[in-house]
Structures are given as C-alpha cells and as structure tokens.
Amino acid sequence: MSKRLHNIQHKILSWEDALKLRGIWALQGQKVAFTNGCFDILHLGHVSYLAQAADSAKRLIVGINTDASVRLLEKAPNRPINAQDARAMVLASLSCVDAVVLFEQQTPLELIEALKPDVLLKGADYNAEQTNPEAKDYIVGSAFVQTYGGSVQTIPFVEGYSTTGILAKGN
C-alpha cells in the first residue's frame, strides 16, 4: 500500500479514536469544527463547503452517515450511490478534512455530544438561529454546542451543485 493511501485511511476514525484525537487537539489549544452529511457523490458544492468549514477552525472533523443511516433519511430508494467506506475514503483524501467518523444514527447528535466541537456547521438550507428542534431548518446539536460556548454557523451553497441535481441529469 502506498504511503499516501495509508495516510488517507488513517484519517477515518472510530468514535473512540476520534475522541482521543479531539482531546489531543484540545490540549494543544486547537479549535475544532464539525460538520456532517451523506456526501454521496462528492462535487464542487461539497468541496467548497468543506473548505469553508475548515476555515472556521484549526481542525475539521466530518461525520458521515453510514449506508443504513442514509436509508433512514429516505432521500431516494437507490441512495446511497456510493458505499460508506468509499465515501469516507474520498472525504479523507481532501486536505481540508482532518478526520472522518461514521455514524449510524439518523442524526449526528450523539457524535456531536461526544466530540464537543468548538464550531458546528451546516449548509445554508439550515438556520443557525432556529431553536425549534422540530423545524426542518434546525441544526441538530446546536443547542448542545451553545451550552458550552461553541458557535453554530451556516455556509452558503455553490449554485447548481447538489447530489440530487447530478443524479437527475443522469436520467
């Protein structure tokens, strides 16, 4: 196995290893950002989003839905297109991503509570000011992150780029 491929694979962490690394970064005074998603077919919108997310802190942890978790979201019957291990490898290969962690729950709340990120980020279809957990634009984990002084932010989309749109073009 190549050295670079080995380094990419080592960015894909278990929850336990992610917590250890988060602790090390905290001891070093490094601000940690967290975002999550399916990242099924990586496109320009994702790359722009992740680069901006990384700019918000020294380190970026990306939580990705497992295949079973994606199916719970009922995005489409054929989703995910790419298996979780492939999606994790593609994300881990990005220089702006410091760690990738899979989560099997429908939301990343438990992972957010475990990692305690300094910054929680989502796309502009969410609202950082929304406080109603039942609202479609509520950012899961935002209330928790704010309890210890963390910030919650949204990042604008790159127009014309979405996985759903890309899949629609193929039909």
C-alpha positions in Angstrom: 0.0 0.0 0.0 1.2 3.5 -0.8 2.2 5.8 2.0 -0.3 8.4 0.9 -3.2 5.9 0.8 -2.1 4.7 4.2 -2.3 8.3 5.5 -5.7 8.8 4.0 -7.0 5.7 5.6 -5.7 6.8 9.0 -8.0 9.9 8.8 -11.0 7.5 9.0 -11.5 7.1 12.7 -13.7 5.1 15.1 -15.6 7.1 17.7 -13.1 6.1 20.3 -10.1 7.2 18.2 -11.9 10.5 17.2 -12.5 11.3 20.9 -8.8 10.7 21.7 -7.7 12.9 18.8 -10.2 15.6 19.8 -8.7 15.5 23.3 -5.2 15.9 22.0 -6.3 18.8 19.8 -8.0 20.5 22.8 -4.8 20.1 24.9 -2.9 21.8 22.1 -5.4 24.6 22.1 -6.6 23.8 18.6 -10.1 24.9 17.7 -12.2 22.0 16.2 -15.1 22.3 13.8 -17.6 19.6 13.0 -20.0 19.1 10.1 -21.9 16.1 8.8 -23.7 14.7 5.8 -24.1 11.8 3.5 -21.5 13.1 0.9 -22.8 10.5 -1.5 -21.4 11.9 -4.8 -18.6 14.4 -4.0 -19.0 17.5 -6.1 -17.8 21.2 -6.3 -20.5 22.2 -3.8 -19.2 19.7 -1.2 -15.6 20.7 -1.7 -16.4 24.4 -1.4 -18.5 23.8 1.7 -15.8 21.6 3.4 -13.0 24.1 2.6 -15.1 26.9 4.1 -15.9 24.7 7.1 -12.2 24.0 7.6 -11.5 27.8 7.6 -13.6 28.2 10.7 -11.2 26.3 12.9 -7.7 24.7 13.1 -9.2 21.2 12.6 -12.2 19.8 10.8 -14.0 16.5 11.7 -16.6 15.3 9.2 -19.3 12.9 10.4 -20.8 10.8 7.6 -23.9 8.8 7.7 -23.5 5.0 7.3 -25.3 3.4 4.4 -28.1 2.3 6.8 -28.3 5.8 8.2 -28.7 7.3 4.7 -31.5 4.9 4.0 -33.2 6.1 7.2 -33.2 9.6 5.8 -35.3 8.3 2.8 -33.5 10.5 0.3 -34.3 8.1 -2.6 -34.7 4.3 -2.9 -31.3 4.0 -4.6 -29.3 6.0 -2.1 -26.6 5.9 -1.2 -25.0 5.5 -4.6 -21.5 5.0 -3.1 -20.9 2.7 -0.1 -19.9 4.3 3.2 -16.2 3.1 3.0 -15.9 4.7 -0.4 -17.5 7.9 0.8 -15.2 8.0 3.8 -12.1 7.5 1.7 -13.0 10.2 -0.7 -13.6 12.7 2.1 -10.5 11.7 4.0 -8.4 12.3 0.8 -9.3 16.1 1.0 -6.5 18.1 2.6 -9.1 20.3 4.4 -10.5 17.3 6.3 -8.6 16.2 9.3 -10.8 13.3 10.4 -13.8 11.3 9.2 -16.1 9.5 11.5 -19.1 7.3 10.5 -22.3 7.4 12.5 -25.2 5.0 12.2 -27.9 7.1 13.9 -30.4 9.1 12.0 -28.8 12.3 13.3 -25.3 13.1 14.5 -26.4 14.3 17.9 -24.7 11.6 19.9 -21.4 12.1 18.0 -21.6 15.9 18.5 -22.2 15.4 22.2 -19.2 13.1 22.4 -16.8 15.3 20.4 -18.0 18.7 21.8 -16.8 20.7 18.7 -16.0 24.4 19.1 -17.8 25.1 15.9 -20.8 23.3 14.4 -21.5 23.9 10.7 -24.3 23.1 8.2 -25.3 24.3 4.8 -27.4 27.4 4.2 -30.6 25.3 4.0 -30.3 25.3 7.8 -30.7 28.2 10.1 -28.2 28.8 12.9 -30.8 30.8 14.8 -33.5 28.2 14.7 -34.3 26.9 18.2 -37.2 24.6 17.4 -35.8 21.0 17.1 -38.9 20.1 15.1 -38.3 22.7 12.4 -36.8 21.4 9.1 -34.0 24.0 9.2 -33.0 23.2 12.8 -29.3 22.3 13.2 -29.1 19.1 15.2 -26.8 19.6 18.1 -26.9 23.4 18.0 -28.5 23.8 21.4 -25.9 21.5 23.0 -22.9 23.2 21.3 -24.1 26.6 22.5 -24.4 25.4 26.2 -20.6 25.4 26.5 -19.9 28.5 24.4 -19.4 26.8 21.0 -20.6 28.5 17.9 -23.1 27.4 15.2 -22.7 28.6 11.6 -24.1 28.0 8.2 -22.2 28.1 4.9 -23.7 29.2 1.6 -24.2 26.8 -1.3 -22.5 26.9 -4.6 -25.4 27.3 -7.0 -26.2 24.5 -9.4 -24.4 21.7 -7.4 -26.3 19.1 -5.5 -26.2 15.3 -5.5 -29.9 15.2 -6.3 -29.4 17.5 -9.2 -26.4 15.5 -10.5 -28.5 12.3 -10.3 -31.4 14.0 -12.1 -29.1 14.9 -15.0 -28.3 11.2 -15.5 -31.9 10.3 -16.2 
